[in-house]
Amino acid sequence: MITNLTDLPKGGFRGLSIYGEFGDVKYEKSDHGVNEYIRRTALSNPHISIRLVEPDGNEVMFPRSVDTMPKKPKQIKPHPLGVSTSDLLDFARLSGSKKISSFLTEVFSRVSSEKVNELAKIAKTVDFDKEPKDLTWAEAEALVGAFKQVKWIAPELDSMSTIGEEQIGIAIKNIIDPTFQSVVERKPRVFKGGIPFVVEVGIAYGGKAGKATGQTVSGNVLRFANKVPLLFDNGSCAITEAANSVDWKRYSIKRFDEEPVSVLVNVSSVYIPYSGVGKQAISQEDEIIEEIKLAVMDAGRKLQRYLSGERHRNLQEGAYKMILRYVSQLSGDLHDITGEKKADIEADLRSLIDKKYKGLFGNAAQDDKGKEEKKGKEEQEEETEEE
């Protein structure tokens, strides 16, 4: 119940302020607590700024990450793909069209007169000149089968308010600050009833990614439906099912539960098929699970390339450091054999090493080179003093 609704003067505070008092409730900073819910809300809504004042007076700020506002959703027609026989008959009974051909173009999106001609060639048992209300079950089945054989343009995005690929990347960078991140936004797909949906996935590795428990960090899945965090009923959710079905070893993640990785998954649709009245988990529809899995795998491939590159870089850096350890000694040995100046020999050796390893690991190699050169100069000074 709102008891203090007031108009604030222009130029002052803008937005929504909520103050709550709760009895017989224990406030905890857990994975299912208010703090985590607000943090995830900031991740999925980077256009807003959130200030949380906790019961103990501690203040948590999540500043706005982007300045652009999400586009307002628009009403669209259902897509032919995903429509069942009973759905098609329901639409036909309510239609005021005089012919099935005009009914299809008026009721469904992406259906043109050319597409109707394609359907007529496939569903030859259907009379496209008859009234929709006279459509039989067998004819509806034939049309649904024909829908699946025609190549359709993907559903429109106008009916859904997604987070946005760029916005997810900015939000992950600002809140999780990982060493690597990968974001994927899939094309719209449809499930039962011809309802379109879009899957967005972001993978963050390193930094504040993963779930911290004491001194250990494990992988976690951040679930969202229409940008709203889902904190409960993990096991019955399509997002969890899809993430668990991925073979993470293929993406250089040996054990997901032991890696600093976070997988953000947002499903956007005008109708989210929740598994329960609490709306805390998405029903395990095959079309949704498959699309989430494909999106996670797509983002995972980018992570695999990064981790493989890091492993190669570490091996090369180790080899570089190992070789540098023996440059001074090798230079001295060659000086004893050839009689040439040790400094000139060492400079030539370092030049050869740099040509092979230049650009493999950037500043780290240059820092090591500087340290080794400093060490070499100190050794030369000591030798000069001894002479």
N, C-alpha and C positions, 0 to 999 in steps of 0.2 A: 504494500500500500504506500503510495507516494503522499507524504504529509507536508513537504516543504518546497513545492514547486514555485519557483520565482523567476522573474525576468531580470537578468543581469545587465548592467549598463554596457553600452557599446565600447569596444576597446579593451574589455576585461577578459575574464575566463571564457573560453569557448570549448564546448564538448559536453561530456556526461560525467558527473561526479556521483559516486555511490558511497554511502556510509552505512555500514551494517552492524547490528548488535545481535549476538547469538548466545543462547544459553545452553549449558550442558554440552559444550563442544570443545574438543581439544584441538588447538591449532598446531599442526605439524608441517615441517618443511620436507615432505616426502614426494615421491613420484606421482602421488594422487592428491597432492595438496594445492592450495590456492596459488602459492608462489610458482609452482611448475605450470599450472594452468595459464597464469598470466604470461609466463615466459613463452609458452607455445603459442598463445594468442598473438604476441608480438611478432613471432616468427611468421605466422600465416597472414598477418595483417600489417605489413611494414609501413603502411600509409598513416598509421595512428601512433600517437605517443601515449604511453601508459605510466602512471605513477602509482605505486602500491605502498600504502602505509600499513605495516603489520601491527598486530596488537601490542607488541613490545616497543613500538615507536620506530622501529627500523624502517627506513625508506628505500624502496627499490625503484629505479628509473629504467624504462625502456624507451629511449627517444625514437622519434620517427626516423625511418631509414630512407624513405622516398617521399617526394613531394607530390607525385601524381596520384589522383584518386581513381579507384576502380571504375570501370564503365558500368553504367546501369543496365541490368539485364532486360531483354525484350522478349515478348511472347513469340514463339515460332510454332510451325506445324510439326507434327510427328514425322519421323523418318520411316520409310518403308521397311528398312532392315530392322529386325527385332520385333516386328508386328506378328502376332500369332493369329491363327484362324478366327478364334473368338473375338479378338480385338478388331479385326477387319469387319466382321459381321456387326459388331456394336457400332462402329463408325458408319457403316452402310445404312443401318436402321435410322440413324439420326440425321443422315444427309438429306438435303433438299434437292440434290442434283437429279436430272432426268436420265442421265446415262452413266454407266460405270466408268467410261473413259473420262468424262468431265469430273466425276466424283473423285477419281484418283489424283487428278491435277489440282483440284480445289482443296482437298483434305490433307494431302501429304506434301512434304517438302522434297525438293530435288526431282519431282515428277513433271516432265514436260510432255508435249504431244509426241515427240520422238521416242521418249521412254515408253509411252503407252503403246506405240507401234511395236517396240521390241517385246513388250510383255504379251501382246496379242499373238506374236509369232511363236512364243513359248507356250502360253496357256491357250491352246487352240480350242479347248472345250468350253471356254468362257465366252459368252455373248456380251461384248463391250457396249452394245447399243441398248441393252435392257436397263431397267431402273435398278439402282443399288438396293432398294428395299426387297427386291425379288432375288437377290443373290443367295444361292444355296451353299450349304456347308462344303460340298464337293468342289464347287467353283471357287469358294474362298480358299480352300486348301491349295488348289491349282495356282491361284494368284500368289499366295504366300511362297509357294515353291518357285514361282517365276521371279519373285523379288530377289531371291537368293542367287539367281543365275545371271542377273543384270549387274553391270558395273556402275556403282553409284558414287556421286560426289559425297564427301564426308559431311555430316550434319553441321549446321551453323553453330558458331560459338556465342552468338548474341544472347541466347537464352541463359547462359551461365556466367557467373562472375568468378573467374579464376584468379589465382594469386598473380601469375605471370612469371615467365622464366627468368627475366632480368631481376624482378623484384625479389624472387626467392633467393637468388644468388647474393643480392645486396644484404638481405636480412640474415642469411647464414653467416656472411662475412662479419657483420656487425655484432651479432649475438653469440655465435659459436666460435668465430675467429679460427677456422681450421687451417692446417698447412695445405690442404687440397680440398676442392669442392667441385662437384659435377651436378648440373641441373638439366633435367629433361622434361619437356612438355609434349605429350603425345597428341596426335590428331584426335578429334572427337570420334567416339564410337557409340554404338547403341546397344541396349539390352532389351529385355522383354517390354513389349508395348511400344517399341520404336522410340524410346526415350534416350536422348543423347547424354553422354557423360564424357568427362575429360579427366585424365590422370596426369598429375604433376609429381615428379620425384626429384629430390635433392639428396646427394650423398656428401657428407662432410667427414673428413679424416684428419685426425690429429687436433691440436689445439684443445678446445673445450668439448670436442665431440665425444660421444659415448656416455655411458652412465658411470659416474664415479661412486665407488663404494670403498671408503677408507683410502688405502694406497693403490687399489686396483681400479682399472677402467674396463668396462665391457661394452659391447655393441648394443645399441637400442634402436627401436623403430618408433618414430614420432608419427602418430596417425591423426588424420584430419578429414572431415567431411564438410564440404562447402566452407572451408577455412576455420571450422570449429574444432578445437582439440578433442580427441577421444582418449580419455584416461583409463577407462575401465573395460572389462570384458575383452581383454586382449585375445584370449584363446579362440573365441568364436567369430573373430573379425576376418573379413576377406583380405585386408591389408596384411595382417599377421600371417595368414595362410600363404599368401603370395611371397612374402619376404622369406619365410622359412623354407619354401620350396626351391629357392635359388641355390645353386651349387656355388657357394662363395669361394671355394678353393680355386675355381676357374678365374677368379678375379683377384688372386693373390691375397685373399683373406683366409688364412689357414683355419682359424677358429673364430667365428663371428662373436662369440661370447667373451673373447679375450682380446679384442682389438678396439682401439679408440675410434669407433666409427658410428655415425648417426645416419639413419635413413629416414628422410622426411617424405611422407606420401600424402597427397591431398587428392581426394576424389570430389569433383564438382558435377552437379546435376540438378535439374529441377525437381527430381524425385530420387532421393537416396533410399535404397531398400535396406532399412535398418533391421537388425535381427531381433530386436526387442523394443518394448515401449520406452525404455530408458534412453534410447538413441545413443548408445555408447559403442556400438559395433556395427559394421556393415555386413549385410547378409552375404554369404559365400556363393554369389552368382558366378557361374563359370566364365561368363564374358568379362566380368569385372576382375576376377582373379587373374585371368590370362593377360589382360591389358596392364594390370599393375606389375605383373612379373616381367613382361616385355620392357616396361619403362625402367624397372630396377636393373635389369640386365643391360640395357642401353647405357645407363649412367655408370654401371659397374665396369663396363669395358673401358671407359675413360679413367676410372680409378686404377684398373689393372695396368694400363699403360704408364700411369704415374708411378705406381709402386715398383713396377719392373725397372723403370728408369732410375728410381732411387736406389734400388739394389745394385744396378750396374754402376751407378755413380759411386756408391760406397766401396765397391770392389776396386774400381779404378783409383779412387782416392787413397785406398789402403796401399795399392801397388805404388802409387806416386810417393807416398810418405816413406815406404820401405826403401825405394830407390834412393831418395834424398839422404837417407841415413848413411849411405855408403859413398856418397859423392866425394866428401872430404878425404876419406881413407883411400879411395881409388885414385884420386888426384895425386895424393902423396906417393902412392906406389908407382904411378906412371911417371911422376917427376924423377923418382930414383932410377927408373929404367931409361927414360929418354933424355933426362937432363933439362927438359923444358920447365918454364916457370909453373909452379903449382897453381897460381892464381889464374893463368891463362887456360890451363887444362880444365880447371874447375868451371870456368866460365863457359867453355865449349860444351862440357858435359851437361851443364844446366840448360844451355840453349837447346841441345838435342832432346832433353827430357821435356822441356816446355813445349816444343813443337808437337810431340806425341800427345801430351795431356792437355794442351791449351783448349779452353772452352768446355771441358768435360764437367767441371764443378766450380767454375767461376771464382768468386772471392775467396772461398775456402782454400783453393790451391795457391792463390796469390799470397794469402796470409801465411800459409805454411812455407812458401818460398821465401817470404821476407824473414821468417824466423830462422830458416836454415841459413840464409845469407848472413844474417846477424851472427849466428853461431859460428859460421865459417870465418867471418872477419875477426871474431874474438880469438879463434884458434890461430889465425895467422899472426895476430898481434902477440900472442903468447910465444909463438915460435920465433918471432923477430926478437923479442926480449931475451929469449934463451940464447940466440946466436950472439 
